[in-house]
């Protein structure tokens, strides 16, 4: 049955490559998909028993797969806003504020930087439980961190993904939904990262909206975000929802909904790296 297994493995790999995964070279084989297809094959009884034993061994540790990747989490903003301006990207003559204060909850009274840190800390635990190495750009609310400094945490750790956690605000209190934000294919700084950044953004927004049930506002491609432009690894901003929408703000303040956000983002990261 080895011949069939090889053929099906090749087919499974081809299928996996067609998904939202960008073919990251550190990506591991999509083990689960291969197993699913191998079970379908007609085999002599003896061979079936051997394969079933092998499958049983694999099933004993379904969630304990090794994650070799490093993920940097960036809880947006801070109570102490980094002062001054920074270039929009490496070598740019256009300057932007080094950081901004963010939005706040109309009914929860939470500040965005508090919510971002709370969710990021929960997400760090979840990703570590799944086996990832996780670094944070800040771990308290009273440190100023500029956009370049945030990107440099990812750049200096040779991270595989840079995931920036934010919540949205609008003058229109009916605006709601989650989105992710990445660079365009014509990014003036690191255009070669577009494909992976877009795949990361797609994987996260789709899983996030599926798990939380929130409106899926898709991926916004823009080259106006300094932190994304300075990142030398695939980067995305996750806008979890609108703190200016009373319903969404109240939801995002709850432990239960935050846990759903965390699961959605972690599932998206797993899918990006080929673990789902
Ligand atoms: Zn923000």
Boltz pocket constraint, residues with backbone or C-beta under 6 A from the ligand:
constraints:
  - pocket:
      binder: B
      contacts: [[A, 76], [A, 77], [A, 102], [A, 103], [A, 112], [A, 165], [A, 166], [A, 167], [A, 168]]
      max_distance: 6.0
